[in-house]
Amino acid sequence: MSIVDQIGWYLAARMPDVNVSQGLMPAMPDRCLAVFGSGLNAGAEHGMRVQIRVRGDDSPGMALGDAETTAELLDDFEGLLHADGHYITRVLIESGPSHIGVDQNQRQEYSVNLRVFACP
């Protein structure tokens, strides 16, 4: 199970009102988040880079609130995100929540960028 899948599962279990996907931002529903990753080798010296994009409706509050909750859940996390996953030694918030604009339907979007360190 990839770190992207593990983070997606973890967030979906803790944010049941938000649609969570891995690797793509779905067209619907309005309220969702998507987890993307690069350099996803557990045990990498410099960690794995993960971006979480959060979308809400056209008001600024929904997406910002969900992005802040996402950051709070993951900041300084240590442990297992999923029973079948890698042991996470630390999650660092590198940036965000940052407003990245609106999509083509004027829905607000935010981004949270992470560095994840895990045992191989």
Secondary structure as the mmCIF struct_conf table of DSSP 4:
data_model
#
loop_
_struct_conf.conf_type_id
_struct_conf.id
_struct_conf.beg_label_comp_id
_struct_conf.beg_label_asym_id
_struct_conf.beg_label_seq_id
_struct_conf.end_label_comp_id
_struct_conf.end_label_asym_id
_struct_conf.end_label_seq_id
HELX_RH_AL_P HELX_RH_AL_P1 ILE A 3 ARG A 14
TURN_TY1_P TURN_TY1_P1 PRO A 16 ASP A 17
BEND BEND1 VAL A 18 VAL A 18
STRN STRN1 ASN A 19 GLN A 22
BEND BEND2 GLY A 23 LEU A 24
BEND BEND3 ALA A 27 MET A 28
BEND BEND4 ASP A 30 ARG A 31
STRN STRN2 CYS A 32 SER A 38
BEND BEND5 GLY A 39 GLY A 39
TURN_TY1_P TURN_TY1_P2 ALA A 42 GLY A 43
TURN_TY1_P TURN_TY1_P3 GLU A 45 HIS A 46
STRN STRN3 MET A 48 ARG A 55
BEND BEND6 ASP A 58 SER A 59
HELX_RH_AL_P HELX_RH_AL_P2 PRO A 60 LEU A 74
TURN_TY1_P TURN_TY1_P4 ASP A 75 ASP A 76
STRN STRN4 GLY A 79 LEU A 80
BEND BEND7 LEU A 81 HIS A 82
TURN_TY1_P TURN_TY1_P5 ALA A 83 ASP A 84
BEND BEND8 GLY A 85 GLY A 85
HELX_LH_PP_P HELX_LH_PP_P1 HIS A 86 HIS A 86
STRN STRN5 TYR A 87 VAL A 102
TURN_TY1_P TURN_TY1_P6 GLN A 104 ASN A 105
STRN STRN6 GLN A 108 ALA A 118
#
